[in-house]
Amino acid sequence: MVDQARARRLAKRISSIVATAIEYEIKDPRLRFITVTDAKVTGDLRDATVYYTVRGETLDAEPDYTEAAAGLEKAKGVLRSKVGAGTGVKFTPTLAFVLDTVPDAAREMEELLARAREQDDAVARVAANATPAGEPDPYKSDRDDE
């Protein structure tokens, strides 16, 4: 029987342990710009997936995703040991690291919404100066002439 509440609590605990270990305990320079965003644990509590994002050294610099992934892969054993010590579960879950695509999707969605707003503004500007085609009152009846 799967206890989803326990899996969610364990996932939250794993994400905080991994984030703390990456920030303060592991001295690999490839992990400096990694942020842990989420974690998911399977129902049997055997496997955990940790989602992360990578930022560049500066705002304009492109993040180095391959180096970050290599650094996480190298630190996977140490991180799993820290998760085992920090959670106290009978079986320490295996860790898999997945690059989180939500920030990129959100940025792309914001760009699409901005483009749609620009197009709506252009249509509104054209419509503001527009006049109806044809007669001003197209529903005139013949009885008005009498």
N, C-alpha and C positions, 0 to 999 in steps of 0.2 A: 504494500500500500504506500502510495506516494504522499508525502507531507509537503505540499507546495509552500506553506508558510515557513517551514524549516529550511527548505532550499533557498527561499528568498533571503532569510536572515543570514544563512551561511554565505550566500553570494555577496551580500552587503559587507559582511565581515572580511571576506577574502579581498574584495576591492580595496578596503581601507588598509589592510595589512600589506598588500602588494604596493599600493601607492606610497605608503610610509617607508617601506623598504627601499623602493626605487629612489625616493627623495633623500633619505638620510643615511641609509646603511650600505647600499651598493655603490661603489666608487667608479663604475664604468662611465667614461665621458659620453658614450653613445646614448646613455639613458637620461642625460640632463634635461632634454626638452620633451620628455614623454609625460602625458597626463592620462591617468586611468579614468575612464568615463563610466564604465559599467562592468558588471560581472554577472554571468548566468551559470547556474549549477543544474546539472541533470537531476531528475527526480530521485535517482538512487544515490545521489551525492558522491558519485565516483569521478565525474569529469566537470571541470570548471572552465568556462571561456571568459577571458578577461579582455574587454574592449579598451582600446587606447587611441589617443590622437598624438600627433607630433607637430610641434611648432618649430619655426626656423629660429636661428640665433637672433635675427632682427625681424622687424615687421615685414620688410621687403624680401628677406631671404626665403628661399624655397626649403621646406623641411626635407631632411634626408631619411626617407622611409626605409630604405634597405639597411642602412646602418642601425637604425632603431630596432628593426626586426631582428637583426643579427645580435645586437646587444641583449635583447629580451630572450632570445633563444639560448644564448650562453648563460644567462642568469636564471634560467628556468628552474634548475635544480635547487639553487639557493633559495629562490622565492617559494618553491614548494615546501622546503624545510621550514621556512618562516611561517607559512600558512599552517602547516601541521602543528607547529609549536603554539601558534596563536589561536587556533580554533579548538584544539583538543578533541577532534572527532576521531573515531576508531580508524577510519581509512582516510588518509589525506588525499584529496582529489588531485587528479592530474591537471596540469594547467595548459591551456592553449591560448595564445595571444592573437587577437584579430584586430586589424586596423578599423577603427570606427569611421564609417562613412556618413554618419548623420550630420556633422558640421558642414561637409561639402555639399550634401543634398540641401541643407537649409540655406546655404549661401546661394546655390543655384536657384532655389525657389524664390529667394528675395530678389535676385536679378530678374527673374521672369515677372514677378509682381511689379517691380519698378518699370519694366518695359510696358506692361499692360496699363499701368497708370498713365504713362506718357502718351500712349495711344488714345486712352479715354480722354485725356485733356485736349489732345489735338481734335478729336471728334467734337468735343464740347465747344471748342473755339469756332469750328466751322458751323456748328448748329446755332450758335448765338447770333450770327449775322445772316442766317438763312431766312428766306421768305417762302411761304407755301407756294407750290406750283398750282396753276389754274386759278379759278375764281376764289375770292375771299370767303364766300359762303357757298360751298358746293351743294348744300341741301335746300336750295331755294325751291319754293313750290310755285306753281302757276297761279295760285290764288292770291299771291302777294301783288300781282300786277293789276288786279281788279279794282 
